[in-house]
Every structure is written in structure tokens, then in C-alpha cells.
Amino acid sequence: QLLSTAWIQEECPNQDCNASKRELVAMFRSVPPESLMDEEERELFQSLDDVVTVYRGVTSYNAQNVKALSWTLDREVAEWFAHRFGQNGTVYEAQVRKENIHAVFLGRNEEEVIVDPECLMGLSQLPEQEQGQGMEISM
């Protein structure tokens, strides 16, 4: 529970200078996914297909960190992250096997999935959506 709480409360856990990606992945691997999630998150995790499409929105701040642990199941959430702070960011799409998803977190309305970034498949940049198609989410 401490790992999931610390992850959710950190603004940019993928870029924490105190823990490398390798260390973070090792922490998530050391715990059964079910123990990191609440009941609603476990139900969503169980309902996922064997291969899952995930999205990540980046801005100039984190553009060098595309292969990170934190992705979302919702493209509109990724669009929000790509354009927050008035940035003209980029949205990426990838696939990941369910067995390489370490947790699903719903607490911030992000449909966040924690993945092993080395296990991402078919990583590609998506074309920008037309203005007005993205949704607003509260963080």
C-alpha cells in the first residue's frame, strides 16, 4: 500500500531523481498487482485483454521520457497531459501485455496503468486530434 500511495501522491514519479526506472520497476515487480489496487481498480485490471493499448502524453518538460512507467488507458487523458500548461505536446500509443502491467490506478481520474517500459510494443506517435476533441479532466 505504501508503494501505491507514494506513486499516486508524487507529481512526476517517472522522473524522481531518488529512484531509477529500473529500481521503480523492481519495486512494482516485488508486489502482487492485486495488493496495490482497490476493488474497483482490481476489477478493471481483471477485465483487461491479454494485450492492452496504452497512451502517454508528453510536453517539452518530459519529452525525453516517453518510455516511462506511467501510461493511461484513455487517449483523451493523454491528450490532456500533452497540452497542459499551454504546451503543444505529443501523444504516444503502445501496446503492452497484461502480464507486464503492474497496477491500474483510478484515484486521479487518469485510468493510469503502471507498465514495465521495456515491455512496450509498437510504440508510435499519434497524429494530433482536432481542436475541441479533447476532454477536460480535473487533477
C-alpha positions in Angstrom: 0.0 0.0 0.0 2.9 2.4 0.7 4.2 2.0 -2.9 0.8 2.8 -4.5 0.2 5.7 -2.1 3.7 7.2 -2.7 3.3 6.7 -6.5 -0.1 8.4 -6.6 0.9 11.4 -4.4 4.1 12.1 -6.4 3.6 14.7 -9.2 6.3 13.2 -11.5 7.3 9.8 -10.2 8.7 8.8 -13.6 11.4 11.5 -13.2 12.2 11.1 -9.5 16.0 11.6 -9.1 15.9 9.3 -6.0 14.8 6.2 -7.9 15.8 5.0 -11.4 13.3 3.3 -13.7 15.0 0.0 -13.0 14.5 0.5 -9.3 10.9 1.5 -9.7 10.1 -1.5 -11.9 11.8 -3.8 -9.4 9.6 -2.3 -6.6 6.4 -2.9 -8.6 7.5 -6.4 -9.6 8.1 -7.3 -5.9 4.5 -6.9 -5.1 1.5 -8.7 -6.5 -0.6 -6.2 -8.6 -3.8 -7.0 -6.6 -2.2 -5.7 -3.4 -1.6 -2.3 -5.0 -5.1 -1.7 -6.1 -8.5 -1.1 -4.5 -11.5 -3.3 -5.5 -12.6 -1.1 -8.5 -9.1 -1.0 -9.8 -8.7 -4.8 -9.4 -12.0 -5.3 -11.4 -10.7 -3.1 -14.2 -7.4 -4.9 -14.2 -9.1 -8.3 -14.4 -11.2 -7.1 -17.3 -8.3 -6.1 -19.5 -7.5 -8.0 -22.6 -4.2 -10.0 -22.9 -2.7 -7.2 -24.9 -3.7 -3.6 -24.0 -3.4 -0.4 -25.9 -2.0 2.4 -23.7 -1.4 6.1 -24.3 1.1 8.7 -22.9 1.0 12.5 -23.4 4.3 14.4 -23.0 5.2 18.1 -23.1 8.6 19.7 -23.6 9.2 19.1 -19.9 9.2 15.3 -20.2 9.5 14.7 -24.0 12.7 12.7 -23.4 10.9 10.3 -21.1 8.4 8.6 -23.4 9.3 5.1 -22.3 8.2 5.6 -18.8 6.2 3.5 -16.3 3.1 5.7 -16.3 0.6 5.4 -19.2 -3.2 5.7 -19.5 -6.0 3.6 -20.9 -7.7 6.7 -22.2 -6.4 8.7 -25.2 -8.2 11.9 -24.0 -6.3 11.8 -20.7 -3.0 11.5 -22.7 -4.2 14.5 -24.8 -4.8 16.5 -21.6 -1.2 15.7 -20.4 0.2 16.6 -23.8 -1.5 20.0 -23.8 -1.4 21.1 -20.1 0.4 24.2 -19.2 -0.4 25.6 -22.7 2.1 23.2 -24.2 1.8 21.7 -27.7 2.9 18.3 -26.7 2.8 14.8 -28.2 0.7 11.7 -27.6 2.1 8.3 -28.0 0.4 4.9 -28.3 1.8 1.5 -27.5 0.6 -2.0 -26.7 1.6 -3.9 -23.6 0.8 -7.4 -22.4 -1.4 -7.5 -19.4 1.2 -9.6 -17.6 3.5 -6.5 -17.9 1.0 -4.2 -16.2 1.9 -3.8 -12.6 -1.1 -1.8 -11.4 -4.1 0.3 -12.5 -4.8 3.5 -10.6 -8.1 5.3 -10.9 -7.7 7.8 -8.0 -6.8 10.8 -10.1 -9.3 10.2 -12.9 -6.4 9.2 -15.2 -7.0 5.5 -15.8 -3.3 5.2 -15.1 -1.5 1.9 -15.8 2.0 1.2 -14.5 3.9 -0.8 -17.0 7.4 -2.1 -17.5 8.6 0.4 -20.2 11.0 -2.2 -21.6 7.9 -4.3 -22.5 6.1 -1.7 -24.6 5.3 -2.9 -28.1 4.6 -0.9 -31.3 5.4 2.5 -29.7 4.3 5.2 -32.1 3.5 8.9 -32.1 -0.2 9.7 -32.8 -1.4 12.5 -35.0 -2.7 15.5 -33.2 -6.5 15.5 -32.6 -8.5 18.4 -33.9 -9.1 21.2 -31.5 -12.1 20.7 -29.2 -12.0 16.9 -29.3 -10.1 16.5 -26.1 -11.9 16.4 -22.7 -11.2 18.3 -19.6 -10.3 16.3 -16.5 -9.7 17.6 -13.0 -6.4 16.7 -11.4 
